[in-house]
Amino acid sequence: MTATVGPKSLSESAGANSVARQLTGLLPGKLPRRILESLVRYRGALDHRVVHGPAFGRDAAVVDLGERLLVLKSDPVTFTGDEAGWYAVHVNANDVAVMGCAPAWFQVTLLLPVGASVETARRLMRDVDAAAKSVGVAVTGGHTEVTPVVQQPVVAGDMQGVARKGELVTALGAQVGNLLVCSKAAALEGTAILARTYPQDAARVLGPTKARRAARLHRRPGISIVPEALLAARMGATAMHDPTEGGVRAGLAELAYASERGLEVDLDRIPLLPETVALCTHFGVDPLGLISSGMLLATVPEEVWPSLQQAWARSGVVGQCIGRVVAGRGVRAFQAGKRIRWYWSEQDELARLFEKKTPVPTRRHAAKSRQ
């Protein structure tokens, strides 16, 4: 199921004041690309073993250890303190897996607000333990701290894995003519957060049973893409990406930029659950701009796709072809058979919703494809 959220979505209503906001400071969410690129120049000592360092749109770093490659990723969970341990393991594992590497070791940093209970700490670590076991990852250490700096629990993680050199998948592998495919549905993570953050609204919009189901979408079908990513890598995926903050819109923009290719996408083919459409309509948010852990974006040779789609289906994962890789740069979006203006934002729709009572302008990018 797909849906278009009209001009009353938060991303539309806030866009007019983006210039004014840039004068007052950064918005919640990812840093703008130009600012990020100015920061990732600070790389410490030169080490020629680092074959993939920090860059916009790149999911993980890669270090050459000789016969093997070490793949590393770090990421915090900030949108929700509820089940943050579960999220932290999976979002980091996902970014290692999209490189074609099985995640293996996890370091966790747990920051608790003053007054948090011991049971809160235990619950978060139980979630870390359960999530790690579900993807075959060992928890190897980390740090815990109570600090007045945070108002809710923050769990940050660092995931590592080791791959053979021939197994590595990077965005630069995408080739013109490849199909652009996805797994599961967009905004699974965001839908679950909405349903848990606003349970009364969710129950009113969806009904009690569907609201409870929506609140557990991060568990079922789940936000892990490790199985389908590793399967796609084995079967010949040329590039993969994990759309997180900023949703599918940001994910597509990041993949196009990192691959140095153009992406042609049919927005009507991007899968959305009915619960996602209903909640996004109720809150006035764009589901394609909503945090989307649980969906894998991948480019695959056309002849590989039927076999991969069937293999995913046998493992219980629904796959959908949503476009293709084309010459040029950037994203070219189509809806109802017509090319439409494409935009995306580093700021997730959740961040805009959480600030709705004190509206702030937003930064949006109307992407222009270079032919």
N, C-alpha and C positions, 0 to 999 in steps of 0.2 A: 504494500500500500504506500502511496506517495501523497504528498500534500504540498501546497504552496502557501506560505504564510505571507500575507500581504503587507502593505506599507505601514500597518500599525504594529508590526513586530518591533521589538526594542532596537534591533539593529537599524531599522529604518528611521524610527522616531528620534534617535539620538544623533544620527549622522550629521545633521546640519551644523552642529557646533564643534566639529572636530578641531578646527584651527584654534579656537579659543581655548580648548582643553590642553592643547599641546603647549600653551604658554604657562599653564599652571602646574604641570607635572605629569608623570606617567600614569596610565590607566592600569587597573588590575588586569592581570593576564600575562601573556607572553610579551617580551620586549619587541618593539618594531624591528623589522629586519635590518634596517640601516644602523640602528643603535647596537643591535646584537653583533653585527659584523664588525663594528668598531671596538667591541669588547673582546671578541674571540681572537684578536691579534695578540693578546697577552697570554703567551703560551709557555712561559718559563724557559727552561733550558732546551736547546735544540737536541732532539733525539730522533735519529733517522729510522728507528724502529717503529715510530708512530706513522702508520701508513694512512690512517683516516683520523684526523683530529677534529676539533670543533668546527661546525659550519651550519648555516641555516638549512633546515630541512633534513639534516642528517640525524638518524635515530641513535646511533651509538658510535663509539670510537673503536679503532682497531690497532693493535700493536703486534708486530711481527716477532714471534719468539723463535723463529727458525723453521722447524717442521710444522709448527702450529701457529694459529693466530689467536690472540687474546682479545675478546670483545667485551667492552665495558660500557656501562650506562648508569647514570644516577638521576633520580627524580623524586620530588616530594609530593605528598598529597595535601592539598590546601583547601579544596572546595568543601570537604566534609571531614569532621572529626569522627563521625560514626563509621565504624568498620574500616578506618583508615589503614589499619594493618593489612587487611585483605587487599585493598586497592594498591598499596605500595608495592607489594610483591608482584602483582600481576602487571601493573603498568611498566615496571622495570623489566620484567621477564619478556613482555611483549616486544620491547625495543631491541632486546638482544636477539630474539627469535626472528624478527624481520630481516636480520642480517644473514639468515640461514644457519644460525648457531643455537644450539640448545643451551638455555640458561643453566648454570650449575651452582653458583655461590652467591649469597646475599648478605650484605652488611646493612644493618638497620640503625637509624638514629631516631630516637623517640623523645620528643619534646612535649612535656605536660604543663598545663597551666597551674598556677598556684592554687591549692585547694583540691586538686584532682585526687580521686580516691585510688587506693592501691588496686582495687578491683578493676578500675578503668585501665590501669597499666597492664594488669594480667589479661584482661579481655583483648586488648590490642595485640599483645604478644601471642595469645592463643590464635588470633586471626592470622598473624604472620606465620605461625607454625603450620596452620591448616593449609593456607594458600601455598606455602613453600612445598609442602608434601604433595599437593595436587599437581605440581609441575616438576617434581623431582629435583627440587633445589635444596641445598643445605644452607642453614643460617650459620654464618661463620663468626659473627661478632657485631660490634657497633658501639652505640653510646646511648645513655639515658640521662635525662635532665628535667628538673622542674624549673620553670622560668616565667617571670612576669611578662616576658615579651610576647607570649602567645596567649590567646583567649580560648582556644580549643586545642585538643591534641593535634600535633603535627607529626606525621611519620615520613621520614625521608629514607630512601634506600639507595644502595649501590649494587648492581647486579653484574656478574661476570660469567663468561662462558668461554670455552675453547673450541675452535673449529679447524678443520683441515683447510689448506689454502684453496683447494678446488671447490669447497662448499660455500664460500662467502658470496653473499648476494648484496649488491649495492645499487643505489638509485641510478647510477651511471650505466647500468646494464640495460635499461629500457631501450627498445629499438622501435623505430617508426614501423607501424603496421601491427605491433603487438596489441592485444586486447587489454582493456582496463577492466578489471573485475574486482568484486568485493565479496566479503563473507558476512553472514548474519544480517544485521540491520544497523542503520545509523542511530546515534543518540541513545544507545542502550544505557550507558553509564549516566548520562544526563537525566534520562527518564527516571531511573531508580533514585537519583538524588532528589529530583523534584517531588517524587511520591513520598519519600521519607522526610523531607524537610517541611512539606506542606500536606500532612496526612489528611486533614479535614477537606481541603480543596480536592485532593485526589479522590477521596471517597465520594464527594459530591459529584464530581465529573465522571468518574468511572464506575461508581458503585463499590461497595466494600470489598467484594471478592477480587475484582480486577485491580483495585487499588493496592491490595496486599501483594498481588502478583507483580504489579509494576514496581513496587518497592524492593523486590528481590530479583530484578532483571540482572543485577550485577553478579548474582549467583547462578541464575538460570534464565537464559542460556549462558550467561556469564561474560565477564570482560576479558577472559584470557583468549588470546589468539595463537598461543604457542603451538597447539597441535596442527591447526590449518596452515600456519606459516611454515613450519618445518616440513609438512607434507608438500606444500607448494614449492618450496626450495628444492626438494628431492625430485620433483616432477618437471622442473625447468622454468620456474618463475624467474623473470629477468630483473625485476625490482619489486620491493615491497615497502609499505609504510603503514604506520599505526596512527590514525587520526585521533588526537586527544583534545586538548583545549582548542577552541575555535571550531571544533567539529569537522565534518567532512569538507566544508569550504576551505578551512585552513589546511587540512590534510592534503587536498588536491593541489592547492597552491604550493605547498612545501614540496610535494613529490615532483611537480612540474619544474620547480626551480632547481632542486637537487639533481634531477635527471638531465637537465639541460635540453628538455624536449617539450613539445606541446602535448596537451591532453585535451581530447574532445570528449565531452561527457553529456549524456542525456539525463537531466535531473529527474525526469519522470521514472527512470529505471532504478533510482537509488531506493533501496527498501527501507520502509518505515513501519513500525508496529502501530496498530490502531491506538494503543495506549499513548504512544509518543505523540501522534497527531492530535489526540484529544487534549492532552495536557499542554502541549505547546500552543494550541489554539486558545485554550483558557488563559494561559499566562501571557500570551502575545509575544512568544519567542519563535525564532526561526529554528526548526529542528535540524537543519543542515549546518547551523552554527553552534550546535550544542555538543558538549564534550562527548566523544564517541569511542572510548575504549571498548573493545569487544568486536569492532569491525576491522577487518584487514583490507587494505587497498593493495592491489598487486597488478603488475603487467606480465602478461604471459603470451608466448607465441600462439597464434590462432589455432594451430593444429594440436596444441597441448590442452586447450581449454576444455573440450568435451570430457577427456579422461580425468582432468583435475576436478571438474564439477561433480562427476560421478564419484570420485574418491572422497571428496568432501561429504557428499550426500550419504555415503556408506558410514561415515563417522558421525553423522547427525548434524552436519553443518550445511546450511543453505548457501549456495553461491549464485551470484548474479553478474552478468556482463553489463557494464554501465557506460562503456565507451571504448576509445582506442588511443594509442599513441600516434601523434601526427608530427609533421615537420614544423619547425618554428619553436616558439617558447610560450609559456603561459597556459591558461585554461580557456577553452572555448565551450561555453555552455549552451545547451539547447533545451527547449521545453515546448511541448505541443508541436514538435517538428520545426520550430523556428529558433534561430540563434537569438539569445537574449544577453543583456548586459550582465557581466559576471562581477561579483564583488566578494570580498572576504575580510575578516578582521582577526587580529591577534587576540582581541578580547572575547572571551566566551560569552554566550548568551546567559549562562548562569550568573556571571559577574554582573551583567547589566540588570538582571532581575533582582539580585540581592541589593543593588543600589537604587532600585526603582523609586523608593520613597525620597531619595535625594538624588535626582537625575544628574548624570554627568554626560558630557558629550562622548562620542566614540570616534575611533579611527577606522575608516573603512578604505579598502583598496578596490577601485574599479580597474580590474586587470585589463591590460591591452596586450593582445598577442602580437608577437613580432613574426612576420611571415618570412 
